[in-house]
Amino acid sequence: MMQLIKSLKREISYHLGLGYAPPPESVTIEVDYSCMFRCKMCQMWTKDFKTSRIGNNKILSNCAIEGIIAELCSIGVKSIYFCGGEPFLRKDFLDIAKYCKSKGLYCSTISNGYLINEDLAKQIVTSGIDSIGISIDSADRELHDEIRGMKGAFDHAAEGIRLIKQKQKEYNTNLPEVFINSTISSKNFFVLPEIVDMAKSLAVRRINFNYLSIVDHSTVELTNQTMGEKIVGSHTFSDVSPDYLLQKEHIDQLEIVIENIKRRGGSEIECALDPALLSGNKDLLLKGTFPVSRCNLPWRSAMITPVGDVVPCAMFTNYKMGNLGETTFREIWNNKRARNIRRLLSKDLPPICQKCCMVHMDAPSLWKRFSYKFLKKN
């Protein structure tokens, strides 16, 4: 009942343009931007990205993050997603995860799998973390390593999964859920079904197939002009070659590849296909944009950067609603800047939202579900 009331409050605030929101359901915490990979579809590893996003500031300490988690728990947050960079480059990451679990929160992360040896696999399994995604873009060793910009990336990822599965048997537990996270691009499109076969061999039961996002400079500039301030700065998906977008030869085979993935997965593997692939709008795929008409993410979630800035989402990286070294999350959540961005988004979405690989996965609003069920039939 409480969850329903919160959802109703969010929808009312969204449609009336009030800007207020009940406490979020989930929060993303970026633990660091460091990464040993040089992925072709990501700029996080570059010096310019780190300089722009962190500058001379210090990243949050273990103690600071635990304090933030404690507050988030106290206001009703139910789940925390930790990301990087590569989270396991941070030596105290699993201590943070354990603390998160001690507060009764759902805890998840994603990793390239490169650092997962037998000892780390044991720590992962005994930490209590609920789920971990391992990034694998091809069942072909050379192609995966090429896309990820690191020799040996494939072997380490596959071995990391095997070791976690082995430790789960030793400790008689199903946690964490291990899934494969695959980024769809022109480089791996035709071999995506092979990842399903690989998942079976590794006893992995879920694969997330996500279409890559490319944020061009013109979109950034137009978004900042539309919003009246620089809300987007250095972005993870900036300066990615448009060659990585699906081309006409890929789009022409879209239904065949999707059917092949589903057939190979059957009832054994949950193949979560990006809604962009299923939308039926092939022109959008060619342009690298997503079918987005609304966004209520800033009403139900937030992102915390490695230096403690609270931003509405992963797209509005420069729109700082506040810093947790200066004030509390509770005070930031509905402060003037937080309400302002929600009011603006309830009126219209800026261009960069069409590049967001998350918002198009959002569930329909309560009003849309109601109107479809009761009004559009009449």
N, C-alpha and C positions, 0 to 999 in steps of 0.2 A: 504493500500500500504506500509506504513512504517513497519507494522508487517511482511509483506512478505519479505521486504528488510532485516530486522533483521534476519529472518529465513534463508535466503540465505547466509548471512554473516556467521552465525553460521555453516552452512553445509560446506561452502568453507573452513573455518578455521579448522573444524573437519577433513575433508578429506585430506587437505594439511598438517596437523600436525603443524599448525602455533602457536596455543596456545592462540591467541588473541580472544576476544569475545565482541560483543556489550553489552550494559548494560542488566542485567538480567530482565526477566519478573516477577519473583517472588522471594521472600526471606523468609526463615523460621527463626523465632526468638525464641530461647529457653529462656523463662522468668525465669525459676528456675528448679532445679531438685528435689525439695521437693515433697513428695507424702505420703499420709497416708495409701495407699494400699500396699500389699505385693504380687503382681501378680506373678504367677508361671513362666511366660514367659518374665519377665523383671527384670533387675538388678539395675535399676535406683534408687530404694529406699535404696540400701545397702550403708553402710558406706564407704566401699572400693571404690565404684563407685564415690561417691561424693568427697572423698579425692583425687582420681586420677584426676578427671575432673576439680575440683574447687580449691583444695588445700587451701592456705591461701588468695587467691584472693577474692575481694568483687564482688558481683553480680552487674550488671548494675542498676543504679538508674532510677527512672521514667524520670527524666530530660534527662539522657543520652540516654535512649531508644527513647524518643521523638525527640532528636536531630538526631539520626540515621534514624528514620522514615522520618524526613524532608529531609535529604540528599537522601535517597532512592527514595523518591517522585521526587526530583529535577532531578535525572538521568534517570527517566522513568520507574521505577518499578511500576507495576500495582496492585500487590496483596501481602499480607503478611499473613503467617500462623504462629500463635502463639502456642507453645506447651510447655510441661513441661517434667517431673513431672506433677503435677496437677496445671494448671494455676490459678485456683481460690484460691489457698492457698496464692497467692500473692495479698495482699489487694488492691493494686493500679492497678491490671490488667485491669479492665474495664475502668479506666481512660486512660490507654495506648491505649486500643481499641477505645475509643471515639476519641482520638487524631488522630489515624490512619484513622478513618472515616472522620474526619474534613479535611484531606488532599486528600480526594476523592479516597482512596485505598480500594480494596476489602479486607475484613478482616475475617479470620476464625480461629477456634480453636477446640480442642477436650478435653473432660473432662470425668471423671468417674462419674460425676453427684452427688457425695456424699454430697457436700456442698450446693446444690441448694435448698434453702428454698423459701418462698414466696417473701421475700424482694430481694434476689439475682436474682430470676426469673424476677422480675420487672426491676432491673438494667440491666440485660442481654438484655431484649426486648427493653428498651429505649436507650441502648448504640448505636444501629444502626449496631451492628456486623452482618455480612452477613450470616454466617453459623456456627453451632456448632454440633459436633458429640458427642454422648454419648455412651460410651463403654458398650455393653451388650453382653455377650458370651453365654447366655442361657436364655430361658424363664422359666427355673426351678430355683427357688430362691436359693436352697441349692447348686446347681452345680455352678451357677454364683459366689456366695460368696466364694466357695472353690477355683475356678480358680483365683479369684481376691484377695484372702487372707484377706478378710474383712467381718465380719458378718454385715448384713444389707446393703451390697453394692447394691444388686438387688432392694430392696424396695426404697432406696434413688434415684437410677437412674431412675426407673419408675416414682416415684413421681416428680422428677425434670423435666422430660419431660412433665408430666401433668401440672405442674405449669407454665412452659414456654408457653405451648399452651393456658392455661387459660389467661395469661397476654397478649398474642397476640390478643385474642378476645377483651379484655378490651381496648387495645390501637389501635385496628383496623389496625393491621399490619400483614404481613406474615413473617417478619424478626424477628429473624434469621431463616433460613432453619434449621430445626432440623432433623438430621439423626442418625441412629444407626450404630455404628462401631463394628463389631464382628470379633474377632480373631479366626480363624479355627485351631483346634488342635484335637488330638485323643480323648480328653476328652469330646468334645461337637459335634463331627462330625455328629453323627446320629440324634441329636436333633436340628440341624440348621434350618430345615423347620419350627419348632415351633416358631422361632424368627420372622418369617414373619407374623404369626397370631398375635403375640404380637404387632408388629408394627402397624397392622391394628387397634387394640384396642386402641392404643395410638395416632392414626391419624398421624403416621409418614409415609412418602411416599418414603423414600430411606433407603436402608441398604447396607453398604459396607462389603462384606465378604472377609477378608484378611487372607491368609495362613501365619502362624507364621514363623519367621525367627530365626534360631539358629546358632550362630557364635561360632564354636569350636576353641580351642586354636591352633590346628595345622594349621587351615586356617589363623588365625591371623599371626602366625609365618611365614608361607610360603608367605603371602602377603607382610609382611615387608621385607623379604629377596628379593622377586621379585622386589619391588620398591626401594630397596637400602637404606631405612631408616624406622624408626618406624612411619608409618602413621596411624596405628591402635593401640589404647591402650585399656583401659577398655571400653567394649562395652555393650550397653543396652541389647543385646541378648546373651551375653556370659553366660556360665555355666548353661544354661537351659537344663533340662533333655531331652535326645533324645526320651524318652517315649512319649513326647508331639507331636512328628511327627506322621503323618498318617501312620498306619500300613497296612499290606496286607488286612486284613478284611475290612478296610475302603475303600481302593483303589478298591477292588472288587465291592463295592456298589456305586462307585463314580457317575456313570451316573444316577442311581436311585435317589440318594439324590439331585443331581443338578436339575433333572427334577421335583422333588417334590417341590423344592424351587421356580422354575419358575412357576409351576402350581399354587401354593398358592399365589404367588405375582401377577400373571396375569398382567392386565394393571393398576392395582391400586398401586402396590408397585414396585419401581425400585430396582431390586436386582443386585447390581454390584458385580459380581463374580470375584474373583482373576483370572487373565489370566493363572496362573499356573495350575488351576483346569481344564481349557479349552484347554490346550496345547496338550493334548493327550499323553504326555510323563509321564507315571505313575512311571517309574523308578526314575525320578527326584523328584517326590513327596515323594517317600520313602526315598530318600537320603536327602531331605530338601534343595534341590538346585533349582534355577530358570533358565528358558531358556533365558539366556542373551548373546547377541552377540555384542552389542554396547551400549555406554552410552554417551549422550550429556548433561546430567544434569549440570555438571560444566560449560557448555557454556551458560546455560539459568537460573541458579538459584544458590543460596548459602545458607549456614546456619550460623547463628550467635549464639554463645554459651552465657550462662548467664554472663560470664565474659568479653564478647566483642571480643572473638576470631572469626575470619572468617575462616570457613573450607569449602571445596568443597561440602560436602554432609554428611549425617548421618553415613556413613560407615567409612570415613576417618577422624576419630575423633581427631587424633593427628597431622594431617597435617595442621598446622596453616599458613595461607597465610598472616596473619597480625592481629593486634589488634586495635579495634576502639577507644581505649583509647590513642593510640599513633599516629594514622594517620586516614585518611578518607577512606570510602568504595571505593570511586572513585579511589584512589591511589592503593588500595589493589587489585581491581578487575582484573587488567591486569599487576600486578607486576611480577617479575621474578618467584616467587614460584607459582603463579596462572597459568602463561603460561606453566611452567614446568609440572604441574600435568595434564593439558589438553593435552600437547604433548604426555605424556606417555600413557594416556588413549585412545588417537586416534590411537595408535599403537596396543595396546593389553590391555585386562582387567585382573587385578590380581584376584586371587582365591576368595577373599571376595566378589567380585561383583556378584558371583553366589549365594550368600546368601542374596542379597539385595532384600527386598520385594517391592521396588519402581521402580527400573530401568527396570524390565521386563514389566512394564506397559507403557513404553515409546512408543510414536508413531513412526512408521517407518520414516526413513530419507526421505528428499525430493528426494535424488538420488535413493533410493530404490523404492519409489513410481513411479518415472519417468521410471526407468529401467523395472519395472514390467509391466507398462502400454504400453511402446513403444518398448522396446527391447526384452523382453522375449517372446513376441508373434510371433516374426519373426524367 
